[in-house]
Amino acid sequence: MTNLLDDLAWRGLLYQQTDAEGMEQLLNKEKISLYCGVDPTADSMHIGHIVPLLTLRRFQMHGHRPILLVGGATGMIGDPSGRSEERQLQTTEQIDLNVQGIKKQMEQIFDFNTENGAQMVNNQEWIGSMNVIEFLRDFGKLININYMLGKDSIASRLDTGLSFTEFAYTLIQGIDFNHLYDHFGCRVQVGGSDQWGNITTGLEVIRKTHDENAKAFGITIPLVTKADGTKFGKSSSGSVWLDAKKTSPYEFYQFWINTADSDVIKYLKIFTFLERAEIEALEVTVENEPHVRKAQTTLAEEMTRLIHGQEALDQAIRISHALFSGNLKALTAEEMKDAFKDVPSVEMAKEEKAIVDFLVEATVSPSKRQAREDVTNGAISINGEKVTDVAYVVSGADRLEDEFIIIRRGKKNYKMIKFV
């Protein structure tokens, strides 16, 4: 099997290590437990969250045990890392709902049923029962204020303002690492580059509460960026979520398949579990046959299958093929609604209307004369069925689920007509 650290380096997943040599010696000597934390600020993760988790999964594939910490306690506080303002605080009930949503998504990524199966923990279990005197006595005295002010995540917020709540976050995360070290034998924390200060605080807490034989390590992963410098993880409609209700499998698939040639090999390395030889072969296709977009198709298939499963991937591919060919009849009403969620739409009353009048009122054609030409020339389709008779009447029989109609004018101009 490929050397794990060499593979991570090739994939561009190693940014900072607290002790690279010690880490390599540890991994060569034994199988370890290591963790990554996610704060439940929403009931779903988005794709920006999953790079450290996928990295943890790579460790699992090499025989190590991942510990997945969902921050039921820290999620109620807010992490100053990379933020310019205080986080909106959430209720305990909302945090609990968020934890359940994230747990389901973790189960898609990790194997929980093997000898080195993933373990999920919630820091509410040990932080939630700690009172303020215990916190200050047992941990507050360990970390010097000057040490904390030296953290970039804190120093960068001093001018704009930082509450004591968020100031304390880095120490609370340090308590997490210390707890996992003591109770789960956890030796390594993995996080994004913005977590470096929190990770090193955890190592400092371990150092000060154990003897000199205690050894723990930290690794951070670089921030994922696009080649053009724009932010990764955003589509035209906003964040790309793992929850199918927030970002459908079709939209998820489309996000990846629209990856630029300049980014696709980088993303294949970071996000997929394909072997090096496979990715290098795809790199050749990007150079020699970019129009085929084989690398993008592979990336979209791998990611959609990982997060949503094979059935959802098959549906996303079916929708994509139907739209490309214009054969909307191959889609169910629900698939059409999903596929055309972001196309221009208009609302109309539920009443029968001659096709020419319908096209003008729906602003599909600019005038009755043009609408008649569009129909007779075969440029108009309703739900994938071509309409060429200017005497055609649009009725309830055309409405899908009695809610909407998809009109196509020409090859690519779609509009959704919603009925009220």
Summary of the structure (lengths in Angstrom):
residues: 420
radius of gyration: 26.4
end to end distance: 60.0
largest distance: 88.3
contacts: 1306
relative contact order: 0.10
helix: 50%
strand: 15%
